[in-house]
C-alpha cells in the first residue's frame, strides 16, 4: 500500500461523477478503480453507500471483484444528523458496513452553512463531528474529514473553522482535508489559510475545485504550505468547472518537486491510463490537457522545430516518455524546413535541402487553399513521397467517376457511384451503391480494386468530417473533408479540398485507399 507520509487521494468515482453528462455504471466504476490502482494512487473514493444504491452495490462487489495492489477504498458520507447518536444513524451504519477500510466524512466548517443549511447550532455541528469520527474509529475504520467550504468559512469566522479542524483531529480523524468547495480561491490567499491550519498541529489535506482555473495551482500551493494529502479527479472531472486534475498534480509533484508518489513505471503509463478512463466515461479526451493530452508535446511553429532539431529539451519541459506521451511534429503553413525534415525523419525519409524547401513551399501553398496536414498525416506522407520520387506515383489512375443520388417516393434515398480506373495494366469499370455518395464511391473503388489488392477488404472508413472554409460564398464555399480510415494495425487520416463536396471527398478517399495499400506493402 502507499506510503502514509503523503497521500494521493482520488475522488473520480464520487466527486468526478458529478460532472454534467457523465454517468458511471457499477461495472464502469470497477474498471476505473482498477486503472487508478494501476497508476499507484493511495486512496480511491468509491461513492456514498447508503445514500446511493449504485454506490452501495459498488462497495458490495468491490469486496470480491477488486484486487487492489496500491490503493485502499474510501467510503464517502456525512456526519450524523443533528440530535441523533452516530451509532443509531442509518447512513453512518452504511459507512460502517461498507467494507471500506477508510471513511471520508463531509462536515460543515462554514458557520452560515451550519445555521442555514443544516439548521442547527455551531456547538451541535461540533458534536456531530466528534461523535461520528469517534464512533467509526471505535469500529476499526480509519477516518478522514472533508471540511466543506473551509476557505469561505475562514473568511466568515476563522475561529470556528479552526475549531472544526481541532475537534475532528482530537476525535481521531487522520486527515482534515480543507475544501475549496466553491472553487473561488487564488493560490496566495489559499496558501496563507493552509499555513495557519497546519499550524494547529492537525494533519491537513487539500480539495480544490477549478472555478477560477487555479485548482492545480491551489493544490500545489497548499502542499508548499503544509498539506500532506491531495485530492483530485482523473482528467479534472467534476461539477461545474471540475476538480483539480489529479494526473497534473501527480506529475507536477513527482517530476518538478521530487515527491515519490507513484512508481516510475506507473507514471510512464499515465497517458494510457488517462485515455483509458476517458473511454470508460465516454468523455472526449482534452487534447490540450497537460502531460497526457495528444497535443501536450506537439510542435507546430517553424521556430520551435528548428530548436528541437538541435535539442528537443529546448522547447519541452520534460521528456514526454516519462508520462507515456510522445513528441509530435505538426506540419502546417507555419512549418519551416526543420519541421518537415524532422517529420520526414520520423517517417523514415532523409530529405535533401532542395527537397525540404520544395516540400515546405508545397505545404504552404496547399494550406493557403484550405488543406490541413497537421490533422492528415497520411496526406502529408503521400506529398512527401511525391517530392522524394520527383513524380506522383500511385497504385491506380482514375479515368473518371460519377455519382447519382436518387429519391423514389416511399423509398430511402439511394446513391450509386461508377468509377473507371486503370490498375496493373487493366481498365476496370465498377459500380457501388451506398446510403450516401461517399459511401457509394467507397464501395465502387473497393469493387474495382479488391480482386487485385485483397488487403483492401480490411480497410474501413471510420470517420468523415466536413468543414466549410469560406462561409461568405454560401453553398458555393470551399469545403474541406477529413477522412479517417483504419486497418487491423492502426488508423490514418487524409484530406481533400474543393468547392464541390463530392470532389473533396473523392480526393480524401483516393488518398486513403492509396495509403492503405502502401501500409499493406504494395509499392506504388
C-alpha positions, 0 to 999 in steps of 0.5 A: 500500500502507499506510503502514509507520509503523503497521500494521493487521494482520488475522488473520480468515482464520487466527486468526478461523477458529478460532472454534467453528462457523465454517468458511471455504471457499477461495472464502469466504476470497477474498471476505473478503480482498477486503472487508478490502482494501476497508476499507484494512487493511495486512496480511491473514493468509491461513492456514498453507500447508503445514500446511493444504491449504485454506490452501495452495490459498488462497495458490495462487489468491490469486496470480491471483484477488486484486487487492489495492489496500491490503493485502499477504498474510501467510503464517502458520507456525512456526519450524523444528523443533528440530535441523533447518536452516530451509532443509531444513524442509518447512513453512518451504519452504511459507512460502517458496513461498507467494507471500506477500510477508510471513511471520508466524512463531509462536515460543515466548517462554514458557520452560515452553512451550519445555521442555514443549511443544516439548521442547527447550532455551531456547538451541535455541528461540533458534536456531530463531528466528534461523535461520528469520527469517534464512533467509526474509529471505535469500529476499526475504520480509519477516518478522514474529514472533508471540511466543506467550504473551509476557505469561505468559512475562514473568511466568515469566522476563522475561529470556528473553522479552526475549531472544526479542524481541532475537534475532528483531529482530537476525535481521531480523524487522520486527515482534515482535508480543507475544501475549496468547495466553491472553487473561488480561491487564488493560490496566495490567499489559499496558501496563507489559510493552509499555513495557519491550519497546519499550524494547529498541529492537525494533519491537513489535506487539500480539495480544490475545485477549478472555478477560477482555473487555479485548482492545480495551482491551489493544490500545489500551493497548499502542499508548499504550505503544509498539506500532506494529502491531495485530492483530485479527479482523473482528467479534472472531472467534476461539477461545474468547472471540475476538480483539480486534475489529479494526473497534473498534480501527480506529475507536477509533484513527482517530476518538478518537486521530487515527491515519490508518489507513484512508481516510475513505471506507473507514471510512464503509463499515465497517458494510457491510463488517462485515455483509458478512463476517458473511454470508460466515461465516454468523455472526449479526451482534452487534447490540450490537457497537460502531460497526457493530452495528444497535443501536450508535446506537439510542435507546430511553429517553424521556430520551435522545430528548428530548436528541437532539431538541435535539442528537443529539451529546448522547447519541452519541459520534460521528456514526454516518455516519462508520462507515456506521451510522445513528441509530435511534429505538426506540419502546417503553413507555419512549418519551416524546413526543420519541421518537415525534415524532422517529420520526414525523419520520423517517417523514415525519409532523409530529405535533401535541402532542395527537397525540404524547401520544395516540400515546405513551399508545397505545404504552404501553398496547399494550406493557403487553399484550405488543406490541413496536414497537421490533422492528415498525416497520411496526406502529408506522407503521400506529398512527401513521397511525391517530392522524394520520387520527383513524380506522383506515383500511385497504385491506380489512375482514375479515368473518371467517376460519377455519382447519382443520388436518387429519391423514389417516393416511399423509398430511402434515398439511394446513391450509386457511384461508377468509377473507371480506373486503370490498375496493373495494366487493366481498365476496370469499370465498377459500380457501388451503391451506398446510403450516401455518395461517399459511401457509394464511391467507397464501395465502387473503388473497393469493387474495382480494386479488391480482386487485385489488392485483397488487403483492401477488404480490411480497410474501413472508413471510420470517420468523415468530417466536413468543414466549410472554409469560406462561409461568405460564398454560401453553398458555393464555399470551399469545403474541406473533408477529413477522412479517417480510415483504419486497418487491423494495425492502426488508423490514418487520416487524409484530406481533400479540398474543393468547392464541390463536396463530392470532389473533396471527398473523392480526393480524401478517399483516393488518398486513403485507399492509396495509403492503405495499400502502401501500409499493406506493402504494395509499392506504388 
